[in-house]
Amino acid sequence: MNAFIELLQNLVVLFSSLLSVAVSLVEVILPWLPLLAWIAFWTLAVNWVTAFDVIRRGGWIGILLLMFATVLVWGAVAPPVAGHHEIFSLKVDNYPGKFFYVTTLTCIAFLCGSAQMNGFAHGLVRFDNTDEEPVAN
């Protein structure tokens, strides 16, 4: 009977430790969740073969205009609390800091597209580039 109680106590300690590890893992991952969602979206949800064709035919102008508008709106709506951003230990004003962030997010999106087009997510994504309806057998 004593061994049974000791086993139950050890199981309680084990589950308590597993819960503590899970909470610590969530605390580490939670701040990075928006960036992980950004990467997952641009890697798995965008057909980069079609998007690259559009970008090559002049869509890059629209991307630059969207980036510019994003910097202007984000800079006006959410100025930094300290009056400046600290990027790589440099004090950067509001709009140049937002320009850096928007450019970084855009580059990450293009890197995700490059990875998808090189076959990184080949088993996870499948885009049919045909306009025909599938035929039921």
Backbone torsions as a table, in degrees:
resi	resn	phi	psi	omega
1	MET	NA	-36.3	179.7
2	ASN	-64.2	-37.7	179.3
3	ALA	-67.4	-35.0	179.0
4	PHE	-65.7	-43.9	178.8
5	ILE	-65.0	-40.5	178.1
6	GLU	-64.3	-38.4	176.7
7	LEU	-63.1	-44.4	178.2
8	LEU	-62.3	-41.1	178.0
9	GLN	-63.4	-41.3	178.4
10	ASN	-66.0	-36.9	176.5
11	LEU	-65.3	-39.6	177.3
12	VAL	-63.2	-43.3	177.8
13	VAL	-64.1	-40.0	179.1
14	LEU	-62.4	-48.9	180.0
15	PHE	-66.4	-34.9	175.6
16	SER	-63.8	-41.8	178.2
17	SER	-66.9	-40.9	178.1
18	LEU	-64.1	-39.1	177.1
19	LEU	-64.6	-40.6	178.1
20	SER	-64.0	-40.2	177.2
21	VAL	-65.2	-42.5	179.7
22	ALA	-63.8	-41.9	178.5
23	VAL	-64.5	-41.8	178.3
24	SER	-64.6	-39.2	178.7
25	LEU	-64.7	-41.6	177.8
26	VAL	-64.6	-40.1	178.9
27	GLU	-63.9	-31.2	178.9
28	VAL	-78.3	-41.0	-174.0
29	ILE	-80.9	-31.4	-173.1
30	LEU	-55.6	-44.6	178.6
31	PRO	-65.6	-24.8	-178.3
32	TRP	-92.4	-0.7	-175.7
33	LEU	-61.4	-42.1	177.3
34	PRO	-61.4	-40.5	178.4
35	LEU	-67.3	-39.4	177.1
36	LEU	-64.2	-38.4	176.5
37	ALA	-65.9	-39.4	177.2
38	TRP	-60.0	-47.0	-179.6
39	ILE	-65.6	-43.0	179.7
40	ALA	-62.9	-41.4	-180.0
41	PHE	-62.4	-51.7	-175.0
42	TRP	-71.9	-21.1	177.6
43	THR	-86.9	-40.5	-169.3
44	LEU	-105.6	-21.8	-172.1
45	ALA	-106.9	-8.6	-176.8
46	VAL	-110.0	132.0	174.9
47	ASN	-83.5	98.8	-172.5
48	TRP	-75.5	-20.0	175.7
49	VAL	-64.9	-47.3	178.0
50	THR	-69.7	-42.0	-179.0
51	ALA	-63.7	-38.6	179.7
52	PHE	-66.0	-37.0	176.0
53	ASP	-62.6	-41.6	178.8
54	VAL	-66.4	-43.1	179.5
55	ILE	-63.3	-41.0	-178.9
56	ARG	-65.7	-30.5	-179.0
57	ARG	-87.8	10.8	176.2
58	GLY	122.2	2.2	179.4
59	GLY	-68.4	-15.7	179.5
60	TRP	-64.9	-26.8	177.9
61	ILE	-66.6	-42.6	176.4
62	GLY	-62.6	-38.8	178.3
63	ILE	-63.7	-44.8	178.9
64	LEU	-63.1	-40.2	178.3
65	LEU	-65.9	-40.4	176.6
66	LEU	-64.4	-40.1	177.1
67	MET	-62.2	-45.2	-179.5
68	PHE	-62.0	-46.1	179.2
69	ALA	-63.7	-38.6	179.0
70	THR	-63.5	-43.1	178.6
71	VAL	-61.9	-45.1	-178.2
72	LEU	-64.4	-46.3	-178.2
73	VAL	-69.0	-46.7	-178.5
74	TRP	-63.5	-39.0	178.6
75	GLY	-66.7	-34.4	179.8
76	ALA	-78.4	-36.3	-175.1
77	VAL	-80.5	-38.5	-173.7
78	ALA	-131.3	74.8	175.7
79	PRO	-69.7	153.8	-179.2
80	PRO	-66.3	148.8	-176.1
81	VAL	-64.0	-42.0	-177.8
82	ALA	-81.8	-4.2	-177.8
83	GLY	91.4	-6.6	179.0
84	HIS	-155.1	160.7	174.7
85	HIS	-98.4	149.2	172.3
86	GLU	-108.4	107.9	-179.0
87	ILE	-120.0	117.9	-177.4
88	PHE	53.0	43.9	179.6
89	SER	64.0	19.1	175.3
90	LEU	-107.4	141.9	175.5
91	LYS	-89.9	114.0	-176.0
92	VAL	-116.7	138.0	179.0
93	ASP	-63.8	176.4	-172.7
94	ASN	-60.0	-60.1	-173.0
95	TYR	-70.0	-40.9	173.9
96	PRO	-63.1	-34.1	177.3
97	GLY	-66.3	-44.3	177.2
98	LYS	-65.1	-36.3	176.3
99	PHE	-61.4	-40.9	177.5
100	PHE	-62.2	-46.0	-178.7
101	TYR	-64.0	-45.1	-179.1
102	VAL	-64.9	-41.8	178.2
103	THR	-64.4	-39.6	178.2
104	THR	-63.8	-44.3	179.0
105	LEU	-65.1	-36.7	177.7
106	THR	-67.2	-41.6	177.5
107	CYS	-64.1	-38.1	176.6
108	ILE	-62.6	-41.2	178.4
109	ALA	-62.0	-43.5	179.2
110	PHE	-67.3	-34.2	175.6
111	LEU	-66.3	-36.7	175.4
112	CYS	-64.4	-40.0	176.7
113	GLY	-64.8	-40.5	177.5
114	SER	-63.0	-41.5	178.5
115	ALA	-64.6	-40.9	179.5
116	GLN	-65.3	-42.5	-178.0
117	MET	-71.0	-21.1	176.9
118	ASN	-88.3	0.2	175.2
119	GLY	94.5	13.3	180.0
120	PHE	-61.3	-42.2	-177.3
121	ALA	-109.0	33.6	-174.7
122	HIS	-59.1	-39.0	-179.5
123	GLY	-79.2	-13.6	-175.8
124	LEU	-98.3	-25.1	-176.9
125	VAL	-124.0	147.8	175.3
126	ARG	-150.2	114.0	178.7
127	PHE	-113.2	128.4	175.4
128	ASP	-93.0	122.5	-178.2
129	ASN	-92.5	13.7	179.0
130	THR	-96.5	149.7	179.0
131	ASP	-93.3	-0.1	-177.2
132	GLU	-83.0	148.9	175.0
133	GLU	-76.7	141.9	177.9
134	PRO	-66.3	143.4	-178.7
135	VAL	-90.3	126.8	177.9
136	ALA	-79.7	133.9	179.2
137	ASN	-93.8	NA	NA
